[in-house]
Amino acid sequence: MEPIRARWFDGRSSRPQDVLVSLHAGLRGPALHLHPLSQPAGELLKLQAGQIDWPETWSAGRAPRTVTVDLRDHGSLEIDGAPQWQAALAAAGERPSLAQRMQTRWSVLLGVSLLAVVALGAFYRWGTPWAATQVTRQVPLDWETSLTADALVDLDKLWFKPSKLPPARQSQLRERFDALARQIEPGMRRYPAYSPQLTLAFRSGFPANALALPGGTIVMTDAIVEAAAAQGVSDDALVGVLAHEIGHVMHRHTTRMLVEQGVLNVGLGLALGDVSVLVSTGGSLLTGLAYQRGHESEADCFAAALMRKAQLPTAPMAELLLGMEAERGAKKPAEAESRWMTLLSSHPDTAARARQLKAGRVEGC
């Protein structure tokens, strides 16, 4: 390329010198040579690519009137021929960065945006659960049991009350629970080295439910035992519920949820930068619900396999779930509200779960 006319402010004088600028290909980018206008064959200054703060490129329709090139310790250049400058840079081997190409070409911006969306989707769908599983392997069982002990103290203060079930009834259900736990085979453990002590506790003062706490403690409420009795289903229904909760324990779902949210927030921070609390909280809520639905399906798979190993039917559990769902839905919400409740539910659809449990085959197992 022909040399380009420019004004050189050398940093020592306020008056610019008229010079010619030539660009030359180098191993690490273009080199810049200054020639005095009066003697084009002579040279005033030679600078390598790393000694220059190159101006950003621009789109063809938005070329600046004057290009300023920062020569750092050697002052600066002002060039009126912007198209000539950009053409000379390209001829000398300069390649704009990806960020600059995104600013000047819509096709590059669109392509990078689509790739980012796909990458974020893959990170959410596969990367986060995989990373959470690997991190969860390193969480000590002692930490989980300590967390559960503290959580039970708080729950007993805030929500739970001592169970009112007769001791004989509690003992009967514990015997069924212990017999079920003995049926767990090594191949059913997601974490082969994870062997928590499974224990069953009873509480009242809470709706019909059972919940698994980290480290092996499972709490069953009096209300769910009473609901099973009211529906006339056998104790196999309650045993199926306990098998489901054991699945949560053996898959370490509570610990994984904590880790998954941490991994997800770190990933969002790296991908999106400093996101607001609202975006972070909303994203954690919605994605957390999606992960929980996956955990519920995993626990159903575990329950079906464990009940099959114990030669127990899963149909009574399905009947219990349907009965409890019917009782909760006695006052049906409006259709729009119902759709929102389905979206924000942490459990898969009850009717679909019940159909699969009755058949003894859970989808995705």
Secondary structure, 3 states (H helix, E strand, C coil): CCCEEEEEECCCCCCCEEEEEEEECCCCCCEEEEEECCCCCCCCEEECHHHCECCCCCCHHHCCCCEEEECHHHCEEEECCHHHHHHHHHHCCCCCCHHHHHHHCHHHHHHHHHHHHHHHHHHHHHHHHHHHHHHHHCCCHHHHHHHHHHHHHHHHHHCCEECCCCHHHHHHHHHHHHHHHCCCCHHHCCCCCCCCCCEEEEEECCCCCEEECCCCEEEEEHHHHHHHHHHCCCHHHHHHHHHHHHHHHHCCHHHHHHHHHHHHHHHHHHHHCCCCHHHHHHHHHHHHHHHHHHHHHHHHHHHHHHHHHCCCCCHHHHHHHHHHHHHHCCCCCCHHHHHHHHHCCCCCCHHHHHHHHHHCCCCCC
